[in-house]
């Protein structure tokens, strides 16, 4: 498998402890200054989302603050200074409604922000169970689904076409192997994506090193065969291609999914000498933007690393 190395310009395990020589080819991406974008002032990081054009949003994990940057000019700065007590883990941007959905981590919450006004549109409690960790989110036509890495549950938040958030949260119990009880130190359900016009959810399971299909109506799950994805974290799906971020392994696997989503094959492994425990990823044309979480590392600038998507 081909490995990609990039040049520079300028802790997941720590999180568990809290809870218990070239630029990109011109044809591959829009012009940008550097392959590494520093989240100026960030003391932690975890989530990233693609916004309008080449804009991205990234979260400061332990404070919940939101950064905004642009992959063309290679800059990012603090954008939303949120109230104390929040976290920012996985996130997705709804560019049609100017909304940013953020998984709230260890407080069992989810937050929705307006990316024009910076206001908090919704502050939702998804789970009150002890040690819940709301980890990631995927958008669907009628709202969003969030994962809980400590329990076999998914949470659906519905949003109208005008951006009105319904306060009632639907809890979906995941059945089968993907929803099995976990030991206190384990992380289960993690990254999440939607496929087949939102009729199937695909969920990464960190402990099982696996991906699962989940029926969004009854919670039935089945493993996607042929994959062994150690440290699997955030995932992204477009058509039959899935990108799986493997945080402590410092790589992103590009997976070809079978038509019925029953199996997958790793077609490529994307690496960078600048990866420092990447956790989640956003896509801009032929460019992936992965955020470095740097868990269990000495303090250093937190970064977004740009690599080819190789699709």
C-alpha positions as CSV (number, residue, x, y, z in Angstrom):
1,X,0.0,0.0,0.0
2,X,1.3,3.4,-0.9
3,X,2.3,5.7,1.9
4,X,2.2,9.5,1.6
5,X,4.7,11.7,3.3
6,X,4.3,15.5,3.4
7,X,6.5,18.5,4.3
8,X,5.9,21.0,7.1
9,X,5.7,24.8,7.2
10,X,6.3,26.3,10.3
11,X,-3.6,13.1,24.8
12,X,-6.8,9.8,23.1
13,X,-5.1,8.0,26.1
14,X,-5.1,11.2,28.1
15,X,-8.8,11.6,27.3
16,X,-9.5,8.1,28.7
17,X,-7.7,9.1,31.8
18,X,-9.9,12.1,32.2
19,X,-12.9,9.9,31.9
20,X,-12.1,7.2,34.2
21,X,8.8,16.8,0.1
22,X,6.2,18.5,-1.9
23,X,3.0,20.4,-1.6
24,X,-0.2,18.8,-2.9
25,X,-0.4,18.5,-6.6
26,X,-2.2,21.4,-8.2
27,X,-4.8,19.1,-9.8
28,X,-5.5,17.5,-6.4
29,X,-6.6,20.5,-4.4
30,X,-7.0,24.3,-4.3
31,X,-3.9,26.3,-3.7
32,X,-2.9,26.6,0.0
33,X,0.3,27.9,1.6
34,X,1.2,25.0,3.9
35,X,0.5,21.4,4.6
36,X,0.1,22.1,8.3
37,X,-2.3,24.6,9.8
38,X,-1.8,25.6,13.4
39,X,-4.9,26.2,15.6
40,X,-3.5,29.4,17.0
41,X,-3.9,29.3,20.8
42,X,-5.5,25.9,21.1
43,X,-4.4,23.8,24.1
44,X,-6.3,20.7,23.0
45,X,-8.1,19.5,19.9
46,X,-10.2,16.6,18.6
47,X,-12.9,17.4,16.0
48,X,-13.0,19.0,12.6
49,X,-15.8,19.8,10.1
50,X,-15.9,21.1,6.5
51,X,-17.7,24.4,6.2
52,X,-18.6,26.6,3.2
53,X,-16.0,26.6,0.4
54,X,-12.6,25.8,1.9
55,X,-13.5,26.8,5.4
56,X,-13.1,24.4,8.3
57,X,-14.1,24.3,11.9
58,X,-12.1,22.6,14.6
59,X,-12.8,22.2,18.3
60,X,-10.7,22.8,21.4
61,X,-11.5,19.5,23.2
62,X,-11.3,20.5,26.8
63,X,-12.8,24.0,26.7
64,X,-15.3,23.4,23.9
65,X,-14.2,26.6,22.0
66,X,-14.6,26.5,18.2
67,X,-11.8,27.5,15.8
68,X,-12.4,28.5,12.2
69,X,-9.8,28.4,9.4
70,X,-9.3,28.1,5.6
71,X,-7.2,25.5,3.9
72,X,-6.2,28.0,1.2
73,X,-4.5,30.6,3.4
74,X,-3.3,28.1,6.0
75,X,-4.6,30.0,9.0
76,X,-7.0,29.3,11.8
77,X,-8.1,31.2,14.9
78,X,-10.5,31.0,17.8
79,X,-14.0,31.7,16.5
80,X,-16.6,30.9,19.2
81,X,-15.7,31.3,22.8
82,X,-18.2,29.0,24.5
83,X,-19.4,29.1,28.1
84,X,-17.2,27.2,30.7
85,X,-17.9,23.6,31.3
86,X,-18.3,22.5,27.7
87,X,-16.3,20.1,25.5
88,X,-15.9,19.8,21.8
89,X,-15.3,16.3,20.3
90,X,-16.6,15.3,16.9
91,X,-18.4,17.9,14.8
92,X,-20.2,18.4,11.5
93,X,-21.3,21.6,9.7
94,X,-24.7,22.1,8.0
95,X,-23.8,24.8,5.5
96,X,-27.3,25.2,4.2
97,X,-28.6,26.2,7.7
98,X,-25.4,27.8,9.0
99,X,-25.4,25.3,11.9
100,X,-22.5,23.5,13.6
101,X,-23.3,20.3,15.5
102,X,-20.8,19.4,18.2
103,X,-20.5,16.2,20.3
104,X,-20.1,17.3,24.0
105,X,-18.0,14.5,25.3
106,X,-18.0,13.6,29.0
107,X,-21.0,15.7,30.0
108,X,-23.4,13.7,27.9
109,X,-24.4,16.7,25.9
110,X,-24.5,17.9,22.3
111,X,-24.3,21.6,21.2
112,X,-25.5,23.3,18.1
113,X,-24.1,26.7,17.1
114,X,-25.0,29.2,14.5
115,X,-22.0,29.9,12.4
116,X,-23.2,33.3,11.4
117,X,-24.1,34.7,14.8
118,X,-21.9,32.4,16.9
119,X,-24.9,31.9,19.2
120,X,-25.8,28.6,20.9
121,X,-28.9,27.3,19.1
122,X,-29.3,24.2,21.2
123,X,-27.8,22.8,24.4
124,X,-29.1,19.2,24.5
125,X,-28.7,16.5,27.1
126,X,-28.4,13.2,25.2
127,X,-27.5,10.9,28.1
128,X,-27.5,11.1,31.9
129,X,-25.8,7.8,32.4
130,X,-22.6,7.7,34.4
131,X,-19.4,8.1,32.4
132,X,-21.2,8.7,29.1
133,X,-19.0,10.2,26.4
134,X,-20.7,11.7,23.4
135,X,-18.1,11.3,20.8
136,X,-19.1,12.0,17.2
137,X,-21.9,13.1,15.0
138,X,-23.2,12.7,11.4
139,X,-25.8,14.8,9.6
140,X,-28.9,13.4,7.9
141,X,-31.7,15.1,5.9
142,X,-33.8,15.6,9.1
143,X,-31.1,16.3,11.7
144,X,-28.2,14.4,13.2
145,X,-27.1,11.2,15.0
146,X,-24.6,11.2,17.9
147,X,-22.5,8.3,19.3
148,X,-21.8,7.4,22.9
149,X,-18.5,5.7,23.3
150,X,-19.3,4.2,26.8
151,X,-22.7,2.8,26.0
152,X,-24.2,1.0,23.0
153,X,-26.5,3.9,22.2
154,X,-27.1,6.4,19.4
155,X,-29.0,9.6,19.7
156,X,-31.1,11.3,17.0
157,X,-31.7,15.0,17.1
158,X,-34.3,16.2,14.6
159,X,-34.0,19.6,12.9
160,X,-36.5,21.2,10.6
161,X,-35.6,22.5,7.1
162,X,-35.6,26.0,8.6
163,X,-33.1,25.0,11.3
164,X,-35.5,24.7,14.2
165,X,-34.1,22.1,16.7
166,X,-36.6,19.7,18.3
167,X,-35.9,19.3,22.0
168,X,-37.0,15.7,22.2
169,X,-34.0,13.4,21.7
170,X,-34.6,9.8,20.4
171,X,-32.3,7.2,22.0
172,X,-31.6,4.1,19.8
173,X,-30.2,1.1,21.6
174,X,-27.7,-0.7,19.4
175,X,-28.2,-4.4,19.3
176,X,-25.8,-7.2,18.7
177,X,-22.0,-7.1,19.0
178,X,-21.7,-3.4,18.4
179,X,-23.9,-2.6,21.4
180,X,-22.3,-5.0,23.9
181,X,-21.5,-3.8,27.3
182,X,-18.0,-2.4,27.8
183,X,-15.4,-2.5,30.5
184,X,-14.8,0.9,32.3
185,X,-11.6,1.6,30.4
186,X,-13.0,0.7,26.9
187,X,-14.2,2.9,24.2
188,X,-16.8,1.4,21.9
189,X,-18.9,3.4,19.4
190,X,-16.9,6.2,18.0
191,X,-17.0,7.8,14.5
192,X,-20.3,7.7,12.6
193,X,-21.4,8.1,9.0
194,X,-24.6,7.7,7.0
195,X,-25.1,5.8,3.8
196,X,-27.8,4.8,1.3
197,X,-29.7,8.0,1.6
198,X,-29.6,7.8,5.4
199,X,-31.2,4.4,5.5
200,X,-28.0,2.9,7.0
201,X,-25.7,4.2,9.7
202,X,-22.0,3.1,9.7
203,X,-20.3,3.3,13.1
204,X,-16.7,2.7,14.1
205,X,-16.0,0.7,17.2
206,X,-12.7,1.4,18.7
207,X,-12.4,-1.6,21.1
208,X,-13.5,-4.1,18.4
209,X,-11.3,-2.5,15.7
210,X,-14.3,-2.7,13.5
211,X,-17.0,-1.0,11.5
212,X,-20.7,-1.8,11.8
213,X,-23.8,-1.2,9.9
214,X,-26.6,-0.1,12.1
215,X,-30.3,0.0,11.2
216,X,-31.5,3.5,12.3
217,X,-35.1,2.2,13.0
218,X,-34.5,-0.9,15.1
219,X,-30.8,-0.7,16.1
220,X,-29.8,-4.0,14.6
221,X,-26.1,-4.1,13.8
222,X,-23.8,-6.2,11.7
223,X,-20.1,-6.1,11.3
224,X,-18.6,-5.0,8.0
225,X,-16.4,-8.0,7.2
226,X,-12.7,-7.9,6.1
227,X,-11.5,-5.1,8.2
228,X,-9.2,-4.9,11.2
229,X,-8.8,-1.2,12.0
230,X,-6.8,-0.7,15.2
231,X,-7.4,2.5,17.0
232,X,-10.3,3.4,14.7
233,X,-11.7,6.8,15.5
234,X,-13.5,9.3,13.1
235,X,-14.8,8.1,9.8
236,X,-16.0,9.7,6.6
237,X,-18.0,8.1,3.8
238,X,-18.6,9.3,0.2
239,X,-20.3,6.7,-2.1
240,X,-18.5,3.4,-1.7
241,X,-15.3,5.0,-0.2
242,X,-14.8,5.2,3.5
243,X,-11.9,7.0,5.2
244,X,-11.1,5.6,8.7
245,X,-8.8,7.6,11.0
246,X,-6.7,5.4,13.2
247,X,-5.5,7.7,15.9
248,X,-2.6,6.1,17.9
249,X,-1.5,4.4,14.6
250,X,-1.0,7.8,13.0
251,X,-2.7,6.8,9.7
252,X,-5.9,7.0,7.7
253,X,-7.1,3.9,5.9
254,X,-9.1,4.3,2.7
255,X,-11.6,1.5,2.5
256,X,-13.6,0.3,-0.5
257,X,-17.0,-0.8,0.6
258,X,-19.0,-3.6,-1.0
259,X,-22.3,-2.5,-2.7
260,X,-24.4,-4.0,0.1
261,X,-22.0,-2.6,2.8
262,X,-21.4,-6.1,4.1
263,X,-17.6,-6.0,3.6
264,X,-14.8,-3.7,3.0
265,X,-11.2,-3.7,1.7
266,X,-8.4,-1.4,2.7
267,X,-7.2,0.1,-0.7
268,X,-4.7,2.6,0.7
269,X,-3.1,3.8,3.9
270,X,-2.5,7.5,4.1
271,X,0.3,8.7,6.4
272,X,2.2,11.9,7.1
273,X,5.2,12.7,9.2
274,X,3.1,15.4,10.7
275,X,0.4,13.2,12.0
276,X,0.4,13.4,15.8
277,X,-2.5,11.2,16.8
278,X,-5.1,12.4,14.2
279,X,-8.7,11.8,15.4
280,X,-11.2,13.1,12.8
281,X,-11.1,14.2,9.2
282,X,-12.9,16.5,6.8
283,X,-12.7,16.4,3.0
284,X,-12.2,19.3,0.5
285,X,-12.2,17.9,-3.0
286,X,-9.2,15.7,-3.2
287,X,-7.7,17.0,0.1
288,X,-8.3,15.5,3.5
289,X,-7.9,17.8,6.6
290,X,-7.1,15.8,9.7
291,X,-6.8,17.3,13.2
292,X,-4.0,16.3,15.5
293,X,-5.1,15.6,19.1
294,X,-1.6,14.9,20.4
295,X,-2.9,12.9,23.4
296,X,-0.2,12.2,26.0
297,X,2.3,14.5,24.3
298,X,4.1,17.5,25.8
299,X,2.3,20.8,25.1
300,X,2.8,22.0,21.5
301,X,0.8,23.8,18.9
302,X,-2.3,21.7,17.8
303,X,-2.5,21.4,14.1
304,X,-4.6,20.4,11.1
305,X,-2.7,18.3,8.6
306,X,-3.6,18.3,4.9
307,X,-3.0,15.2,2.9
308,X,-4.3,13.8,-0.4
309,X,-7.5,11.9,-0.2
310,X,-6.3,9.5,-2.9
311,X,-9.7,8.8,-4.3
